[in-house]
Amino acid sequence: MAASNQNKEKPFDWRMFGWRLLFTIAIGCLAALILPSRFTEELGAQKIAKLAAPLVGYFYPMEYRDDITVLLIDDEALSVKGYSWPPPFDFYADLLRLIDTPADMAPARSYHPRAVFFDIVFEHEQEKERLAEFETALDAINASSLAHRKSRDGPPVVFLAARLGEHNDLSINKDLEHFSGATKAGIEYSPNEVDRITWTYPLFLDRPTQAPSQAEHLEIRQASTNGRASAASLPPKRRSAALAIYEDAYGLPEPTPYTPEKPPSSTMVLTWGLDTAESGLLWKAEEDEEKKSREDTWLSADSEATYRSMYCTSDEHDRVLFARAEARSIMRSLSRPLCVFHRTIHANQLSNMTPGEYREAFDNKVVMIGTSLRYSNDIVVSPLHDRIPGVFLHAMALDNLLTSNGHYQENWEAPGSPFDEHWPRFAALCVIGLVPVALVRALKELARDKYREWRRSRPGPKPHKLHRTWRRRKYLDAAVRFLIFALSGLALIILATCLLVLGQALVHVPYLAVSHLVACAMAVEWFDWGSDLANWVFDVKE
């Protein structure tokens, strides 16, 4: 009779399931509000963002990728000319003459860049003759660009990198300060404090300690009311490189964020494209611990050994690149970083290029000139490409602005109050997030119930603790618990990654604003804190 009662199937307790889910959500939200964001970022929020980056990059369009060409100055290009860093200004003048051929010199093979950006801060003094030669080359670029656009006037299409000075203005070489043939563009940015990855890009530069004046705020508000671009109410000298090129070289109005109001120092969420350029960064793999760990591992998502001398990995199929990027985000030794997204030409390659290759690379392109020196500190960290020259950051930011047609996703912190302007979208994403949490919870409950039913269907005398039957059952219990724990963790990671992607694409919530909440909710669900609390409150014994 007892055995018959034990074999009777127990119905799924949906009421208890609901209470457990409610406690899980409550603890997750409470933890997200109480725990410092830095703590959760170190535990897992950044890892989730890295897992989501390849998925977002997989769907990133390539409509404007060919509009941008990165030209890198490396040690070999300097040594051929017999220069050391920094080279004289006539070296840059020679580069400009190579990437722009006026029609009166070669009408059939002329090519003109749409814009030229120097991601090099010209702070060193130069001889007047060499400086004049450089300015002449800059004027020639502007003249040929205006002639190509059949316009007699317009803003300069040459942009020079500048840093914020003491008076919150952009400063460059004092000899070029008043040169009218170039526009100063800001290059300062802030990588993430935890992993140093560049997730965001500032469109306007301003020191945090120096807030805009009340008159500036009033002018911005009036400009917005009158339908004019609010960038006109800000000094153009504060614009970042990508924004300056977007507005001046393409003649487009100031980009508009998804938020209803935008402060002068608005920051864009940066999406890194997954696909790799056919002509990329020619770095060799360093003989370091990471390379040794890749060679020693028996599991690899990378390509054949013959191509592993390069620092990066590439493939014709995005699915392969996605798998390698995800593998590296889980464990660095599983794959090399992806090769860069934009066409890249090293300065020492220019002498070997054909007229057709010159035209394809530079005609009507935004040419971004940066450095690839061995001991340079001009390096940014991408979630897909790891450490790359800083000029690629500005190239990717410009690509983001063009791809979004100016409707960029603004970066903001997770709101801590329901009265915050971003709270409705953040709350909507939380509601969407209940679906995967409920799904994982239901599957875990179902799996445990099925296992209990299977155990109850095999009754027998209680064996001695040292008996092998007892040990076998304990091993089986441990294996089942570990399997449920591992599978639920994997499911949560996948669903949380999809949630971040969904939040960015539909609700327009940035990566790092929701990663804090996702990390807390995952921990609560994965370790069954909500379920244990519900069982304790309702005195449920299983």
Secondary structure by P-SEA (a helix, b strand, c coil): caaaaaaccccccaaaaaaaaaaaaaaaaaaaacccaaaaaaacaaaaaaaaaaaaaaaccccccccbbbbbbcaaaaaaacccccccaaaaaaaaaaacccccccccbbbbbccccccccccccccaaaaaaaaaaaaaaaaaaaaaaccccccccbbbbbcccccccccccccccccccbbbbbcccccccccccccccccbbbbccccccaaaaaaaaaaaaaccccccccccccccaaaaaaccccccccccccccccccccccbbbbbcccccccccccccccaaaaaaaacccccccccccccccccccccaaaaaaaaaaaaaccccccccccccccccccccccccaaaaaacccccbbbbbbbccccccbbbbcccccccaaaaaaaaaaaaaaaccbbbbbbcccccccccaaaaaaaaaaaaaaaaaaaaaaaaaaaaaaaaaaaaccccccccccaaaaaaaaaaaaaaaaaaaaaaaaaaaaaaaaaaaaacccccccccaaaaaaaaaaaaaaaaaaaaaaaaacccc
